[in-house]
């Protein structure tokens, strides 16, 4: 009964949202015709001059690396303080969770917009924007990973008289290192895509070049720069995936029996401590050491290349805190008449975009699942589509679709839906690949077609995971919908941009508080739905 009620509520929300946005078939037809004309004007593509594009590309990469490094440093203590099994007191956990939620409730581009007005144009606001937002994202995943560890190891260490820090260091940290490494690498992927558009608001990187070309209607050159951004994101994503598979895979924590078999030593054999041999330099250990060395070198090179050192960060703190003081107290009165309508429009954009992204992702996900894809060639094509879709920044798509569909939320919906397909389809495809093979084999043995196997054996198993993925996409599109409004694609983003540009910072803080409360409410509702359905 609960599932039926929730489903009906979702249908009503989708219908109301599409009507509020003004989605209708005729508008699609007219808009796609205009989009076709726009694409014609984008050809032939003019590749950017390597000499002029090299530095912005390097700046983009270095901003992502430096911001991710700072976020990791901030997120580590927050993750342990926010986890139920490692927080010293419940009140501390509540405060840490609030900081994490607050950091990730506001999109990185909005942080960049604010930091540029406070600190000035340059790469430092971009690094700080990436760092603050990523602290929230990484901190949440760190805390979740810590809460999922096997409690027996820290309990055993605690039982022999170890202090709480010792029990955490010896019993918790070794279990969460693989998850931590995977989280940081995954966040770096996302930050490269994010840093590619920070230049839209003056926070450095290749986004500044891209925005100038699109703003001045140099579409042929703009699409060339956009392709550079996509290639950059795809290369970093593939490189990160390879590193994750090598470092976070089976070689990171090799089972005792496998290690013993390889070294020709019985797993139950005991070696006296006094005669214990040194740990051998195996291939996996050497790979981990080299990876750590390369990571440290990249971080140092990034900060050095951006001319950001400890002194730079310390000197920026007085200006940062002094500038942020202008945001308080928030002025709700100045924007109260516009804010409710803008926030409802933002939610309508997010719901409609999530619905469209889900419908587009479903066929791609089933074709991209190795276990049920009809042909290896189809599988590889679907995976390429997913990777390319993940490299499309929603802000760039919003600018393109505004040219075709005009200003307003309709263009924002199309942009957010297409940019969400990559991650949504990937999560769905991964879920399909991990289903049990028994039900499908049983249907196949009685002559069921591939479609019947998917409907009767796969869908029932992946439905809970699909629901979680859709809720995650909704959560993500709500944040992204506050970004596309900056370029005129509807929602509360335009109010944020306008208030910052006119130096009405107290109005900005009022808008951001409402955004935070909305994100918090949606996240709590999503958690409740997951618990009910899953």
Secondary structure, DSSP 8 states (H G I E B T S, - for coil): -HHHHHHHHHHHHHHHHHHHHT--HHHHHHHHHHHHHHHHHT-S-----HHHHHHHHHHHHHHHHHHHHHHHHHHHHHHHHHSTTT-SSHHHHHHHHHHHHHHHHS-HHHHHHHHHHHH-SSHHHHHHHHHHHHHHHHHHHHHHHHHTS-HHHHHHHHHTT--HHHHHHHHTHHHHHHHHHHHHHHHHHHHHHHHTSGGGGTSSSTHHHHHHHHHTT-HHHHHHHHHHHHHHHHHHHHHHHHHHHHHSSTTTT--HHHHHHHTT--TT----GGG-------HHHHHHHHHHHHHHHHHHHHHHHTT--HHHHHHHHHHHHHHHGGG-S---TTTHHHHHHHHHHHHHHHHHHHHHHHHHHHHHHHHT-TTT-S-HHHHHHHHHHHHHHHT--HHHHHHHHHHHH-SSHHHHHHHHHHHHHHHHHHHHHHHHHTS-SHHHHHHHHTT--HHHHIIIIIHHHHHHHHHHHHHHHHHHHHHHHHHHGGGTSSSTHHHHHHHHHTT-HHHHHHHHHHHHHHHHHHHHHHHHHHHHH-
